């Protein structure tokens, strides 16, 4: 009797799968290693230093309230939408219009990559948010601001912060 070795199994390009798995893991780890979750007053100070208090008629408390209800003050927050777009960073700025992600030919009004909006130093985030605030809707562009901040007494968002 002749012994037969089992038929070789088909492998699905193991090196490709390994690379894909590695890149997926890396993409999850990188933003979290650079993430910063600001405290309320710390964020208020940073946004004030960037000149957002009074910008286009919005108080500093408007910006802090917006940041809380969009990202929980987390600079690395990313929300993936069903259409493949993403909402990015502290203010959850959309890749549909404002920044560039992997979608070819997407509008990029802020002229930056969406990953630039995940930086804890907030420079790019503030630049892009200021462009959005200059649009006719202003902060009303953000649903979170319209529902949670607009027309409300927001003094508590900056109350007790030392400037």
Buried (B, 14 or more C-beta within 10 A) or exposed (E): EEEEEEEEEEEEEEEEEEEEEEEEEEEEEEBEEBEBBBEBBEBBBBBBEBEBBEBEEBBBBBBBBBBBBBBEBBBBBBEEEEEEBBBBBBBBBBBBBBBBBEBEEBEBEBEBBBBBBBBBEBEBBBBBBBBBBEEEEBBEBBEBBBEBBBEEEBEEBBEEBEE
